[in-house]
């Protein structure tokens, strides 16, 4: 069905807008929205097939409340749409540049830190530890390690197990090539709560400096001897002394 024809002064002069199968089509361009049709009409470019056709198209736009029209030109998109796209491109470029600057700052910051990465430290601990490494983070020369020890079955055994875990973790963390200067190790043990469910209970946490670690003969020292060099941040009260 012919809807309208572009007038002689229009950019699409002589081209038609038709309606078939529920959509409007601009000759030599393709499908367009009802709003685009009315935008051409607002610009005075159309010669309608009939007054009734014009009223019918206006009725479609009122009932559908479709988005704002994107008007086609022989050169491509309308000037307004090209401006919006240009602004969008500028914003995308600005975001990319900002991200590059932030990434460069992050890279510089990371390269100035001589300590190994968190993932590398996690891998080292996983290879050497008898317990599960639940978490590991290395930042600015400080390592935070959290371990899960499912070995001890009685509270009286928790202390010895926790000291052994800390000893093993500190030995890995303070390796000569790690770059770590301070470290904290937290040990959790698996126990049953009052309802019989298994829970991981933090029972022991110790901190140690690289200076104290350098005094240790890791091959000859025992966990109990080394415990005098680290600081106990907390210990469950029911753990045997």
DOPADO-354443 format. One record per residue (C-alpha): x, y, z. Coordinates in steps of 0.1 Angstrom, whole numbers, always signed. Layout:
BEGIN
X/Y/Z
...
//
This chain:
BEGIN
+0/+0/+0
+13/+34/-10
+16/+57/+20
+34/+88/+7
+58/+101/-19
+87/+125/-13
+82/+159/-28
+105/+174/-55
+125/+195/-29
+130/+165/-5
+163/+147/-3
+145/+115/-13
+126/+133/-41
+103/+109/-60
+109/+80/-37
+79/+63/-20
+70/+51/+14
+48/+20/+14
+32/-3/+40
+32/-40/+37
+30/-69/+62
+28/-45/+92
+59/-24/+84
+68/+8/+66
+94/+7/+38
+113/+36/+23
+122/+29/-14
+159/+22/-19
+165/+23/+18
+145/-3/+37
+122/-6/+68
+115/+26/+88
+93/+33/+118
+60/+51/+119
+77/+79/+139
+102/+83/+110
+74/+87/+86
+59/+115/+107
+93/+131/+111
+95/+134/+73
+60/+148/+73
+69/+174/+100
+98/+185/+78
+74/+190/+49
+89/+164/+27
+59/+142/+20
+30/+141/-4
+5/+118/+12
-15/+93/-8
-46/+106/+10
-56/+126/+41
-69/+94/+55
-35/+77/+52
-19/+105/+70
-44/+103/+99
-39/+65/+100
-2/+68/+104
-6/+95/+131
-30/+71/+149
-4/+43/+148
+22/+65/+166
-2/+75/+193
-13/+39/+201
+22/+23/+200
+41/+51/+217
+73/+38/+200
+107/+53/+205
+119/+85/+189
+124/+82/+151
+158/+76/+135
+154/+94/+101
+174/+81/+71
+191/+103/+46
+208/+94/+13
+241/+100/+31
+232/+76/+59
+219/+86/+93
+203/+120/+101
+225/+148/+114
+211/+145/+149
+219/+108/+151
+254/+114/+137
+260/+139/+164
+249/+115/+191
+271/+88/+177
+300/+112/+176
+295/+121/+212
+293/+84/+221
+326/+77/+203
+343/+105/+221
+331/+92/+254
+343/+57/+246
+377/+70/+236
+379/+90/+268
+371/+59/+289
+397/+39/+271
+424/+65/+276
+415/+68/+313
+416/+30/+317
+450/+30/+300
+463/+56/+324
+450/+38/+354
+464/+5/+342
+498/+22/+337
+497/+35/+372
+488/+1/+385
+516/-15/+366
+541/+10/+379
+529/+4/+414
+530/-34/+410
+565/-33/+395
+578/-13/+424
+567/-41/+448
+594/-68/+448
+572/-94/+465
+557/-123/+446
+520/-121/+435
+492/-135/+456
+486/-163/+431
+522/-173/+430
+524/-174/+468
+491/-194/+469
+507/-220/+446
+538/-222/+467
+518/-228/+499
+496/-253/+482
+527/-273/+471
+543/-273/+506
+514/-273/+531
+497/-304/+544
+466/-283/+551
+442/-265/+527
+452/-230/+518
+418/-212/+520
+430/-177/+511
+463/-159/+504
+469/-123/+496
+502/-105/+491
+503/-67/+490
+530/-41/+497
+553/-68/+511
+527/-82/+535
+512/-116/+532
+479/-127/+547
+473/-165/+548
+443/-184/+560
+445/-222/+564
+419/-249/+570
+432/-278/+591
+409/-308/+593
+435/-330/+611
+429/-325/+648
+399/-341/+663
+401/-328/+699
+406/-293/+712
+436/-304/+731
+454/-311/+698
+444/-278/+682
+474/-258/+696
+501/-282/+683
+484/-284/+649
+480/-247/+646
+517/-241/+656
+528/-266/+630
+506/-249/+604
+520/-215/+612
+556/-229/+611
+551/-244/+577
+534/-213/+563
+560/-188/+576
+587/-210/+562
+572/-207/+527
+562/-171/+530
+596/-159/+541
+615/-177/+513
+645/-155/+503
+630/-147/+469
+595/-139/+481
+600/-102/+489
+577/-106/+519
+586/-85/+549
+557/-92/+572
+531/-120/+574
+500/-131/+592
+487/-167/+593
+453/-177/+605
+444/-213/+612
+408/-227/+612
+399/-262/+623
+368/-282/+615
+345/-290/+644
+308/-297/+651
+286/-269/+664
+258/-274/+689
+235/-288/+662
+260/-313/+649
+269/-294/+618
+305/-291/+606
+319/-255/+608
+353/-240/+603
+363/-223/+636
+392/-198/+636
+414/-210/+665
+448/-194/+661
+464/-164/+644
+500/-153/+645
+521/-125/+629
+558/-125/+621
+583/-101/+607
+609/-108/+580
+635/-96/+605
+626/-123/+630
+622/-149/+602
+658/-143/+591
+670/-155/+626
+654/-189/+621
+672/-221/+610
+641/-235/+593
+657/-269/+590
+666/-273/+626
+639/-253/+644
+607/-267/+658
+572/-251/+657
+573/-248/+695
+607/-230/+694
+596/-207/+666
+564/-197/+684
+586/-175/+707
+595/-154/+677
+560/-148/+663
+532/-128/+679
+500/-146/+688
+472/-123/+677
+445/-146/+692
+441/-181/+704
+409/-199/+714
+406/-201/+752
+399/-239/+751
+432/-247/+734
+457/-264/+756
+487/-242/+766
//
